[in-house]
Every structure is written in C-alpha cells, then in structure tokens.
Amino acid sequence: MFGFIFIMCCNGAALPSEDGKMPDWKFSFSLKRIPMIRIFDEIEQKSDFVFAWSCDIDNEIHEEISICVTEEPIQKVMEKVLKGSGLVYQRLDRQIVVYRLLGHNACRVDSVRVMTNMEQNDR
C-alpha cells in the first residue's frame, strides 16, 4: 500500500524565468511511502517537465520514499527525492535526466530511456 498521499502543486506559482524560457515552477506536496517514479509522474503532470532515466536504475526508481516540500523549486525537490539513492540528475531545459554516476562522472547516453505516461500506465 502506498500509504497516505496528499499532493498539491500550484500551477499558478509558475512565473516566467529571467531568460523567459521556462517558468519557475514551485512544488508543494507531502508523499509517504510512494515509489520515486510516481513522484516523477506527479511532477510531469503538474508542470512542463519530462523525465528520462538510464535503464540500469529501474530498481532504485521503484523504491518507496517519503518526501514533504512546500513551495520548492525543482532543484530542491530533486535533491530531496534523490538524497541517499546514489542517483543524480541533470536538467536540460524542460527535460530531467536521472542516472547513476559511472567513473569520472560519465553517463552511458545510449542507455537512457524516456517513458511516456502511456508506457507508465501499461506497467
């Protein structure tokens, strides 16, 4: 059981960034015992972000975590989500790539998977 889930993400909190490219999304939610991948899905649904991850981290992104954030930018949310997991992320405009560091901060680009909401629902 995923436990109690309370999610509130204010779409009205999206303000234009200084460069005018992406809104400065602010997220507020309290999630208990939920797979990391479900948090990615919630962020995608409430913003313009799209997640991708390397194929070798499927176990980590399905582990349950608890997180509580209030009016936090995506950088702070991702730091809290990934804390202690051994995973890191890189933001490329609206895409967020999650991966495990290999030697010398390298990531195998050929192993990155982008999963659409439709594919996630098929799981």
C-alpha positions as CSV (number, residue, x, y, z in Angstrom):
1,M,0.0,0.0,0.0
2,F,1.3,3.4,-0.9
3,G,0.0,5.0,2.2
4,F,-1.4,8.4,2.5
5,I,-0.8,10.6,-0.5
6,F,-1.5,14.3,-0.5
7,I,-0.5,16.3,-3.4
8,M,-0.9,20.0,-4.2
9,C,1.0,21.7,-6.9
10,C,0.1,25.2,-7.7
11,N,0.1,25.8,-11.4
12,G,-0.4,29.5,-10.6
13,A,3.0,29.5,-9.0
14,A,4.7,29.2,-12.3
15,L,6.4,32.5,-13.1
16,P,8.4,33.4,-16.1
17,S,12.1,32.9,-15.5
18,E,14.6,35.7,-16.1
19,D,15.6,34.2,-19.5
20,G,11.9,33.9,-20.5
21,K,12.3,30.2,-21.4
22,M,10.8,28.2,-18.6
23,P,8.5,29.1,-15.7
24,D,9.9,28.9,-12.2
25,W,7.7,26.0,-11.1
26,K,7.2,25.8,-7.3
27,F,6.0,22.4,-5.9
28,S,4.2,21.6,-2.7
29,F,3.3,18.1,-1.7
30,S,3.6,15.5,1.1
31,L,4.1,12.0,-0.1
32,K,4.6,8.9,2.1
33,R,5.8,5.5,1.0
34,I,5.5,6.1,-2.7
35,P,7.8,4.9,-5.5
36,M,10.2,7.5,-6.7
37,I,8.8,7.0,-10.2
38,R,5.4,8.2,-9.1
39,I,6.9,11.4,-7.9
40,F,8.4,11.9,-11.3
41,D,4.9,11.3,-12.8
42,E,3.3,13.9,-10.5
43,I,5.9,16.5,-11.4
44,E,5.3,15.8,-15.1
45,Q,1.5,16.2,-14.7
46,K,1.8,19.5,-12.8
47,S,4.5,21.1,-14.9
48,D,6.2,21.1,-18.3
49,F,9.0,18.8,-17.1
50,V,9.6,15.5,-18.8
51,F,11.7,12.7,-17.1
52,A,14.1,10.3,-18.6
53,W,16.4,7.8,-16.8
54,S,19.1,5.3,-17.5
55,C,17.9,1.7,-17.9
56,D,20.1,0.4,-15.1
57,I,18.3,2.3,-12.3
58,D,14.9,0.6,-12.6
59,N,15.3,-0.9,-9.1
60,E,16.1,2.5,-7.5
61,I,13.2,4.4,-9.1
62,H,10.7,1.8,-7.9
63,E,11.8,2.0,-4.2
64,E,9.4,3.8,-1.9
65,I,10.3,7.1,-0.3
66,S,8.6,9.8,1.7
67,I,9.0,13.5,0.9
68,C,7.5,16.8,2.0
69,V,8.1,20.0,0.2
70,T,6.4,23.4,0.4
71,E,6.8,26.0,-2.5
72,E,10.1,24.5,-3.5
73,P,11.8,24.9,-6.9
74,I,12.5,21.7,-9.0
75,Q,16.2,21.8,-7.9
76,K,15.3,21.5,-4.2
77,V,12.7,18.9,-4.9
78,M,15.1,16.7,-6.9
79,E,17.8,17.0,-4.3
80,K,15.3,15.7,-1.7
81,V,13.9,12.9,-3.9
82,L,17.4,11.6,-4.8
83,K,19.0,12.0,-1.4
84,G,20.7,8.8,-0.3
85,S,19.8,6.9,-3.5
86,G,23.1,7.1,-5.2
87,L,21.4,8.8,-8.2
88,V,22.0,12.2,-9.7
89,Y,20.1,14.3,-12.2
90,Q,20.8,16.8,-14.9
91,R,18.2,19.3,-16.1
92,L,18.3,20.1,-19.8
93,D,15.6,22.9,-20.3
94,R,12.4,21.0,-19.5
95,Q,13.9,17.5,-19.6
96,I,15.3,16.0,-16.4
97,V,17.6,13.0,-16.8
98,V,18.2,10.8,-13.8
99,Y,21.1,8.4,-13.7
100,R,23.8,6.7,-11.6
101,L,27.3,8.2,-11.9
102,L,29.8,6.0,-13.6
103,G,33.6,6.5,-13.3
104,H,34.6,10.1,-13.8
105,N,31.1,11.5,-13.9
106,A,30.2,9.7,-17.2
107,C,26.8,8.5,-18.1
108,R,26.1,6.0,-20.8
109,V,23.9,8.1,-23.1
110,D,22.8,5.0,-25.1
111,S,21.1,3.6,-22.1
112,V,18.7,6.5,-21.3
113,R,15.0,5.7,-21.6
114,V,12.2,8.2,-21.9
115,M,9.0,6.8,-20.6
116,T,5.7,8.5,-21.6
117,N,2.7,8.5,-19.3
118,M,1.1,5.8,-21.6
119,E,4.0,3.5,-21.1
120,Q,4.0,4.0,-17.3
121,N,0.3,3.1,-17.2
122,D,1.0,-0.1,-19.0
123,R,3.3,-1.3,-16.2
